[in-house]
């Protein structure tokens, strides 16, 4: 399951649970979409594929994707696959919202 919050008119935060899917409506927000990954325990190749697909869809809409609160295991996977160079990442959701 995921939860969507809109802390400002220019942003939307999507918080993911263990087995969450990226929602199709995430590209309807303001200039930034923040994915809060704090509750993700494990990510496999299918999860990476969903992040890459979401990133492409968000960029096509002239929006910015920011990953926030990335757990150590997920960060390690992003680093191993070199996707850490592709995604904009911040330590907290609050920090991600400030860079807009």
C-alpha positions in Angstrom: 0.0 0.0 0.0 1.1 3.6 -0.5 0.0 6.9 0.9 -0.1 10.2 -1.0 0.3 13.5 0.8 0.5 17.0 -0.7 2.5 19.3 1.6 2.4 22.1 -0.9 0.8 23.0 -4.2 4.1 22.2 -5.9 4.8 18.8 -4.5 3.4 15.4 -3.8 4.9 12.8 -1.5 4.2 9.1 -2.2 5.1 6.9 0.8 5.5 3.2 0.0 4.9 0.2 2.2 6.5 -3.2 1.8 4.8 -4.4 -1.5 3.7 -1.1 -2.9 3.3 -0.3 -6.6 4.0 3.1 -8.1 0.7 4.8 -8.7 -0.2 6.0 -12.3 -1.4 9.3 -10.9 2.0 10.3 -9.6 2.6 12.5 -12.6 -0.3 14.8 -11.8 1.5 16.8 -9.1 3.4 20.0 -9.2 7.1 20.3 -10.3 8.3 17.6 -8.0 7.3 14.1 -7.0 9.0 12.8 -3.9 9.1 9.0 -3.3 9.4 8.3 0.4 11.1 4.9 0.6 11.5 4.8 4.4 9.3 1.7 4.8 10.8 -0.3 2.0 12.6 -3.3 3.5 13.7 -5.1 0.3 13.9 -4.1 -3.3 14.6 -6.5 -6.2 15.0 -5.9 -9.9 11.3 -5.4 -10.4 11.3 -2.6 -7.9 14.2 -1.0 -9.6 12.4 -1.3 -12.9 9.3 0.4 -11.4 11.5 3.3 -10.2 13.1 3.7 -13.6 9.8 3.5 -15.3 8.3 6.1 -13.0 11.3 8.3 -13.4 10.8 8.2 -17.2 7.1 9.0 -17.0 7.7 11.8 -14.5 10.4 13.4 -16.7 8.1 13.2 -19.8 5.7 15.4 -17.8 8.5 17.9 -17.1 8.5 17.0 -13.5 11.3 16.1 -11.1 11.5 12.8 -9.2 13.3 12.8 -5.8 13.9 9.7 -3.7 13.8 10.3 0.1 14.6 8.3 3.2 16.3 5.5 1.4 17.0 2.5 3.6 20.6 1.3 3.7 19.8 -2.0 1.8 18.0 -0.1 -1.0 20.8 2.5 -1.2 23.3 -0.3 -1.5 21.4 -1.8 -4.4 21.1 1.6 -6.1 24.9 2.1 -5.7 25.7 -1.4 -7.0 23.5 -0.9 -10.1 24.9 2.7 -10.5 21.3 4.0 -10.4 22.3 6.2 -7.5 23.8 8.5 -10.2 20.5 8.6 -12.0 18.2 9.4 -9.2 18.1 12.6 -7.1 18.2 11.4 -3.5 17.8 13.2 -0.2 18.1 11.9 3.4 14.6 13.1 4.4 11.3 14.0 2.8 11.6 17.5 4.3 15.0 17.9 2.7 13.6 16.7 -0.6 10.8 19.2 -0.5 13.2 22.1 0.1 15.2 21.6 -3.1 12.4 22.5 -5.4 
